[in-house]
Amino acid sequence: MSEAARADLYNGLSDLLGPERAETLMTHLPRYDPAEVATKSDFAELRTDFAEVRSDFAELRSDFRSEISELRTEMTTGFAGVNERFDRMYLTLVAGFFVIVAAMAGVVFTIL
């Protein structure tokens, strides 16, 4: 709506309803620039942009899942190494315990 058409509408409403009511009604009719109105081609371009964004997110999701899978594999391998070390440490402690018990038994039997 051009400014001339808007002024004409206000004048007609002012004559019909009075200036205060016309002003109230006109405040509810927003001014806009016809160049700012979205067209079908704007929406088509927006759909294309959204499709590209969806594709990018799908790619990111795939990359993220791949990275998580690699991380799980690395953690599983790392934990297996830690378990092996604990097993060796346990065997060393048990063997050391038996050596200490045997040494103490030797001392006790030597004293008796």
DOFIFI-756370 format. One record per residue: residue number from 1; residue in three letters; chain; x, y, z of N, C-alpha, C in turn. Coordinates in steps of 0.05 Angstrom, whole numbers. Example, Ala and Ser with C-alpha at 12.3 -4.5 7.8 and 13.67 -1.06 7.14 Angstrom:
<zadrens>
+-----+--------+--------+--------+--------+--------+--------+--------+--------+--------+--------+--------+
| num | residu | chaine |     nx |     ny |     nz |    cax |    cay |    caz |     cx |     cy |     cz |
+-----+--------+--------+--------+--------+--------+--------+--------+--------+--------+--------+--------+
|   1 |    ALA |      A |    264 |   -114 |    156 |    246 |    -90 |    156 |    264 |    -66 |    156 |
|   2 |    SER |      A |    257 |    -45 |    142 |    273 |    -21 |    143 |    258 |      1 |    157 |
+-----+--------+--------+--------+--------+--------+--------+--------+--------+--------+--------+--------+
</zadrens>
This chain:
<zadrens>
+-----+--------+--------+--------+--------+--------+--------+--------+--------+--------+--------+--------+
| num | residu | chaine |     nx |     ny |     nz |    cax |    cay |    caz |     cx |     cy |     cz |
+-----+--------+--------+--------+--------+--------+--------+--------+--------+--------+--------+--------+
|   1 |    MET |      A |     17 |    -23 |      0 |      0 |      0 |      0 |     18 |     25 |      0 |
|   2 |    SER |      A |     13 |     42 |    -19 |     29 |     67 |    -20 |     20 |     86 |      1 |
|   3 |    GLU |      A |     37 |    107 |      6 |     30 |    127 |     26 |      5 |    143 |     17 |
|   4 |    ALA |      A |      2 |    147 |     -9 |    -21 |    161 |    -19 |    -47 |    145 |    -14 |
|   5 |    ALA |      A |    -45 |    119 |    -19 |    -69 |    102 |    -14 |    -74 |    101 |     16 |
|   6 |    ARG |      A |    -54 |    100 |     32 |    -57 |    100 |     61 |    -70 |    125 |     71 |
|   7 |    ALA |      A |    -61 |    148 |     60 |    -73 |    174 |     68 |   -102 |    175 |     59 |
|   8 |    ASP |      A |   -108 |    165 |     35 |   -136 |    165 |     25 |   -154 |    148 |     43 |
|   9 |    LEU |      A |   -144 |    125 |     51 |   -159 |    107 |     69 |   -164 |    121 |     96 |
|  10 |    TYR |      A |   -143 |    134 |    106 |   -147 |    149 |    132 |   -168 |    170 |    129 |
|  11 |    ASN |      A |   -167 |    186 |    107 |   -187 |    207 |    103 |   -215 |    196 |    102 |
|  12 |    GLY |      A |   -218 |    174 |     87 |   -245 |    161 |     85 |   -255 |    151 |    112 |
|  13 |    LEU |      A |   -237 |    138 |    127 |   -245 |    128 |    153 |   -250 |    151 |    172 |
|  14 |    SER |      A |   -235 |    172 |    170 |   -239 |    195 |    188 |   -266 |    208 |    183 |
|  15 |    ASP |      A |   -274 |    209 |    157 |   -301 |    220 |    151 |   -322 |    202 |    161 |
|  16 |    LEU |      A |   -318 |    176 |    160 |   -338 |    156 |    167 |   -339 |    151 |    197 |
|  17 |    LEU |      A |   -316 |    148 |    210 |   -314 |    140 |    238 |   -306 |    163 |    257 |
|  18 |    GLY |      A |   -294 |    182 |    246 |   -283 |    203 |    262 |   -253 |    200 |    264 |
|  19 |    PRO |      A |   -238 |    222 |    269 |   -209 |    221 |    269 |   -196 |    202 |    289 |
|  20 |    GLU |      A |   -207 |    201 |    314 |   -195 |    184 |    334 |   -198 |    155 |    327 |
|  21 |    ARG |      A |   -222 |    147 |    318 |   -226 |    119 |    311 |   -210 |    112 |    286 |
|  22 |    ALA |      A |   -208 |    130 |    267 |   -192 |    125 |    243 |   -163 |    121 |    250 |
|  23 |    GLU |      A |   -153 |    138 |    268 |   -125 |    135 |    277 |   -120 |    109 |    291 |
|  24 |    THR |      A |   -139 |    100 |    308 |   -137 |     75 |    322 |   -136 |     52 |    302 |
|  25 |    LEU |      A |   -154 |     53 |    282 |   -154 |     32 |    262 |   -129 |     32 |    245 |
|  26 |    MET |      A |   -119 |     55 |    238 |    -95 |     57 |    221 |    -70 |     47 |    236 |
|  27 |    THR |      A |    -70 |     49 |    263 |    -47 |     39 |    277 |    -45 |      8 |    276 |
|  28 |    HIS |      A |    -68 |     -4 |    270 |    -68 |    -34 |    267 |    -62 |    -43 |    239 |
|  29 |    LEU |      A |    -58 |    -24 |    221 |    -50 |    -31 |    193 |    -21 |    -24 |    190 |
|  30 |    PRO |      A |     -3 |    -43 |    192 |     25 |    -37 |    192 |     34 |    -26 |    165 |
|  31 |    ARG |      A |     54 |     -9 |    166 |     66 |      1 |    142 |     88 |    -19 |    134 |
|  32 |    TYR |      A |     90 |    -23 |    109 |    111 |    -41 |     99 |    120 |    -32 |     72 |
|  33 |    ASP |      A |    144 |    -40 |     66 |    156 |    -34 |     40 |    150 |    -58 |     22 |
|  34 |    PRO |      A |    138 |    -54 |     -1 |    132 |    -76 |    -19 |    157 |    -93 |    -26 |
|  35 |    ALA |      A |    180 |    -81 |    -24 |    205 |    -95 |    -30 |    211 |   -115 |     -8 |
|  36 |    GLU |      A |    199 |   -112 |     16 |    204 |   -130 |     38 |    186 |   -154 |     39 |
|  37 |    VAL |      A |    166 |   -155 |     22 |    148 |   -177 |     22 |    161 |   -202 |     10 |
|  38 |    ALA |      A |    158 |   -224 |     23 |    170 |   -249 |     13 |    154 |   -260 |    -11 |
|  39 |    THR |      A |    169 |   -270 |    -31 |    156 |   -281 |    -55 |    159 |   -311 |    -54 |
|  40 |    LYS |      A |    146 |   -324 |    -73 |    148 |   -353 |    -76 |    177 |   -362 |    -81 |
|  41 |    SER |      A |    191 |   -346 |    -97 |    219 |   -353 |   -102 |    236 |   -350 |    -77 |
|  42 |    ASP |      A |    229 |   -330 |    -60 |    243 |   -328 |    -34 |    240 |   -353 |    -18 |
|  43 |    PHE |      A |    215 |   -363 |    -17 |    210 |   -387 |     -1 |    224 |   -411 |    -14 |
|  44 |    ALA |      A |    224 |   -413 |    -40 |    238 |   -435 |    -54 |    268 |   -434 |    -47 |
|  45 |    GLU |      A |    280 |   -410 |    -47 |    308 |   -407 |    -40 |    312 |   -415 |    -11 |
|  46 |    LEU |      A |    294 |   -408 |      6 |    296 |   -415 |     35 |    294 |   -445 |     38 |
|  47 |    ARG |      A |    276 |   -458 |     23 |    274 |   -487 |     25 |    301 |   -500 |     16 |
|  48 |    THR |      A |    313 |   -489 |     -5 |    339 |   -500 |    -14 |    360 |   -496 |      8 |
|  49 |    ASP |      A |    360 |   -472 |     20 |    379 |   -468 |     42 |    375 |   -487 |     65 |
|  50 |    PHE |      A |    350 |   -492 |     72 |    344 |   -510 |     94 |    352 |   -539 |     86 |
|  51 |    ALA |      A |    349 |   -546 |     61 |    357 |   -573 |     52 |    387 |   -575 |     55 |
|  52 |    GLU |      A |    402 |   -554 |     49 |    431 |   -555 |     52 |    439 |   -557 |     81 |
|  53 |    VAL |      A |    425 |   -542 |     98 |    431 |   -544 |    127 |    425 |   -571 |    138 |
|  54 |    ARG |      A |    402 |   -583 |    129 |    396 |   -611 |    138 |    418 |   -630 |    129 |
|  55 |    SER |      A |    427 |   -627 |    104 |    448 |   -644 |     94 |    474 |   -640 |    110 |
|  56 |    ASP |      A |    481 |   -615 |    117 |    504 |   -610 |    133 |    502 |   -623 |    160 |
|  57 |    PHE |      A |    478 |   -621 |    173 |    474 |   -633 |    199 |    475 |   -664 |    197 |
|  58 |    ALA |      A |    465 |   -675 |    176 |    467 |   -704 |    172 |    496 |   -713 |    170 |
|  59 |    GLU |      A |    512 |   -697 |    156 |    540 |   -704 |    153 |    554 |   -701 |    180 |
|  60 |    LEU |      A |    548 |   -680 |    195 |    560 |   -676 |    222 |    552 |   -699 |    240 |
|  61 |    ARG |      A |    526 |   -707 |    239 |    517 |   -729 |    256 |    533 |   -755 |    249 |
|  62 |    SER |      A |    537 |   -760 |    224 |    551 |   -783 |    215 |    580 |   -782 |    225 |
|  63 |    ASP |      A |    593 |   -759 |    222 |    620 |   -755 |    231 |    622 |   -759 |    262 |
|  64 |    PHE |      A |    603 |   -748 |    276 |    602 |   -750 |    305 |    600 |   -779 |    314 |
|  65 |    ARG |      A |    582 |   -794 |    301 |    578 |   -822 |    308 |    604 |   -838 |    302 |
|  66 |    SER |      A |    617 |   -831 |    280 |    642 |   -845 |    273 |    663 |   -839 |    294 |
|  67 |    GLU |      A |    665 |   -814 |    302 |    685 |   -806 |    323 |    679 |   -820 |    349 |
|  68 |    ILE |      A |    654 |   -821 |    357 |    646 |   -835 |    382 |    653 |   -865 |    380 |
|  69 |    SER |      A |    648 |   -877 |    357 |    655 |   -905 |    354 |    685 |   -910 |    357 |
|  70 |    GLU |      A |    701 |   -892 |    345 |    730 |   -894 |    347 |    739 |   -891 |    376 |
|  71 |    LEU |      A |    726 |   -872 |    390 |    733 |   -867 |    418 |    727 |   -891 |    435 |
|  72 |    ARG |      A |    704 |   -904 |    430 |    697 |   -928 |    445 |    717 |   -950 |    440 |
|  73 |    THR |      A |    726 |   -953 |    415 |    746 |   -974 |    409 |    772 |   -968 |    424 |
|  74 |    GLU |      A |    781 |   -942 |    424 |    805 |   -935 |    438 |    803 |   -939 |    468 |
|  75 |    MET |      A |    780 |   -933 |    479 |    776 |   -936 |    508 |    775 |   -966 |    515 |
|  76 |    THR |      A |    762 |   -982 |    498 |    761 |  -1011 |    504 |    790 |  -1023 |    503 |
|  77 |    THR |      A |    805 |  -1015 |    484 |    833 |  -1024 |    482 |    849 |  -1014 |    506 |
|  78 |    GLY |      A |    846 |   -989 |    513 |    860 |   -978 |    536 |    853 |   -992 |    562 |
|  79 |    PHE |      A |    827 |   -997 |    566 |    818 |  -1011 |    590 |    828 |  -1040 |    591 |
|  80 |    ALA |      A |    830 |  -1052 |    568 |    841 |  -1080 |    567 |    870 |  -1079 |    577 |
|  81 |    GLY |      A |    886 |  -1059 |    568 |    913 |  -1056 |    578 |    915 |  -1052 |    608 |
|  82 |    VAL |      A |    897 |  -1035 |    618 |    896 |  -1030 |    647 |    889 |  -1056 |    662 |
|  83 |    ASN |      A |    871 |  -1071 |    651 |    863 |  -1096 |    664 |    887 |  -1116 |    665 |
|  84 |    GLU |      A |    902 |  -1117 |    643 |    925 |  -1134 |    643 |    946 |  -1126 |    664 |
|  85 |    ARG |      A |    950 |  -1100 |    667 |    968 |  -1090 |    687 |    959 |  -1096 |    716 |
|  86 |    PHE |      A |    933 |  -1093 |    720 |    922 |  -1100 |    747 |    925 |  -1130 |    752 |
|  87 |    ASP |      A |    921 |  -1147 |    732 |    924 |  -1175 |    735 |    953 |  -1182 |    743 |
|  88 |    ARG |      A |    972 |  -1169 |    729 |   1000 |  -1174 |    736 |   1007 |  -1164 |    764 |
|  89 |    MET |      A |    996 |  -1141 |    771 |   1001 |  -1130 |    797 |    990 |  -1148 |    818 |
|  90 |    TYR |      A |    966 |  -1159 |    814 |    953 |  -1177 |    833 |    970 |  -1202 |    837 |
|  91 |    LEU |      A |    980 |  -1213 |    815 |    997 |  -1237 |    817 |   1023 |  -1231 |    832 |
|  92 |    THR |      A |   1034 |  -1207 |    827 |   1058 |  -1199 |    841 |   1053 |  -1196 |    871 |
|  93 |    LEU |      A |   1031 |  -1184 |    878 |   1024 |  -1181 |    906 |   1019 |  -1207 |    919 |
|  94 |    VAL |      A |   1005 |  -1225 |    906 |   1000 |  -1252 |    918 |   1026 |  -1267 |    921 |
|  95 |    ALA |      A |   1043 |  -1266 |    901 |   1069 |  -1280 |    903 |   1086 |  -1268 |    925 |
|  96 |    GLY |      A |   1085 |  -1241 |    927 |   1100 |  -1228 |    949 |   1089 |  -1235 |    976 |
|  97 |    PHE |      A |   1063 |  -1238 |    978 |   1050 |  -1246 |   1003 |   1060 |  -1274 |   1011 |
|  98 |    PHE |      A |   1061 |  -1292 |    992 |   1070 |  -1319 |    998 |   1100 |  -1320 |   1006 |
|  99 |    VAL |      A |   1115 |  -1303 |    993 |   1144 |  -1301 |   1000 |   1147 |  -1291 |   1029 |
| 100 |    ILE |      A |   1131 |  -1271 |   1036 |   1132 |  -1260 |   1063 |   1123 |  -1281 |   1083 |
| 101 |    VAL |      A |   1102 |  -1295 |   1077 |   1092 |  -1316 |   1096 |   1113 |  -1338 |   1098 |
| 102 |    ALA |      A |   1125 |  -1346 |   1076 |   1145 |  -1367 |   1077 |   1170 |  -1358 |   1093 |
| 103 |    ALA |      A |   1177 |  -1332 |   1090 |   1200 |  -1322 |   1105 |   1194 |  -1321 |   1135 |
| 104 |    MET |      A |   1169 |  -1313 |   1142 |   1162 |  -1312 |   1170 |   1160 |  -1340 |   1181 |
| 105 |    ALA |      A |   1150 |  -1359 |   1165 |   1149 |  -1387 |   1175 |   1177 |  -1397 |   1179 |
| 106 |    GLY |      A |   1195 |  -1390 |   1161 |   1223 |  -1399 |   1164 |   1235 |  -1388 |   1189 |
| 107 |    VAL |      A |   1229 |  -1362 |   1195 |   1240 |  -1350 |   1219 |   1229 |  -1364 |   1243 |
| 108 |    VAL |      A |   1203 |  -1369 |   1243 |   1189 |  -1382 |   1266 |   1201 |  -1410 |   1270 |
| 109 |    PHE |      A |   1204 |  -1426 |   1249 |   1214 |  -1453 |   1252 |   1244 |  -1453 |   1259 |
| 110 |    THR |      A |   1258 |  -1433 |   1252 |   1287 |  -1431 |   1259 |   1289 |  -1425 |   1289 |
| 111 |    ILE |      A |   1271 |  -1409 |   1299 |   1272 |  -1402 |   1328 |   1264 |  -1425 |   1344 |
| 112 |    LEU |      A |   1246 |  -1441 |   1336 |   1236 |  -1464 |   1352 |   1255 |  -1486 |   1351 |
+-----+--------+--------+--------+--------+--------+--------+--------+--------+--------+--------+--------+
</zadrens>
